[in-house]
């Protein structure tokens, strides 16, 4: 064998040893990183997400809501912190809060949507904002509305909405009972925000709530209407829903099925719709209130959070 061939073989062998050594170093580094990641103590937070509003009254109702549930959420010791975020219109946004959770070393964040029922916000927008989903339509809408997207380092878990329980039925029943005088002569009118994409689901929810109220009060007539974007914030739709009941009943009880009080909705739109009804002072009972405050909703947040702590623990153990 020539000296040249031997020399080339030696070079190849040395190159092989270098590659092996480099791979070993990289492998050791990766193993060290994995060990470090595994040793990071788990820190779980809860983010209460709401729609957001320009109304200070509305926003305060949601921060007050957090104040009422915070101590009970933290009582078990497994949750280390809670925050409230508004999806749109105002800060603190979802992105802002998730950045705070990351900066504070949280490993897991349970996101609780304090929304009435299904909508693109809960199925598309929130998952897209936090990086769980890549929905093209939602991304474009978020861009137009200048809503920041942020994928956190922490793992995120989104819980179901409020309507997955019977709390809304009990909430509306309580408010109807507070206004009802003669059930046989009354009908109920439920006014909600509404949603174009899930119009059928919203309608079914309101029908179910109305049937529950009928079973527990003797009131046997209902109608519902929308006050949000689906009707272009038109108060006439509230008037129409009320008049539907008044065709058969002497009096209509109007219930705003909205999470919190917003002057734009409860006063201008729904209240304005009530005022357009003939003899409204005698024939319409209306209180511009909202779903919150409600102790049952507070307990729902405690319960759904406890349920998701188990999911987080199970996921971490895998």
BELDA-V269519 format. One record per run of one state. SS is the DSSP state (H for helix, E for strand, L for the rest). FROM is the first residue (numbers start at 0). LEN is the number of residues. If there is no record, write none. Layout:
ss=[SS;SS]
from=[FROM;FROM]
len=[LEN;LEN]
This chain:
ss=[L;H;L;E;L;H;L;E;L;E;H;L;E;L;H;L;H;L;E;L;H;L;H;L;H;E;L;H;L;E;L;H;L;H;L;E;L;H;L;H;E;L;H;L]
from=[0;2;39;43;50;55;74;78;86;92;93;103;107;113;119;129;135;144;154;158;161;164;166;179;182;185;192;198;217;221;226;228;231;235;246;250;257;262;275;279;283;286;294;317]
len=[2;37;4;7;5;19;4;8;6;1;10;4;6;6;10;6;9;10;4;3;3;2;13;3;3;7;6;19;4;5;2;3;4;11;4;7;5;13;4;4;3;8;23;1]
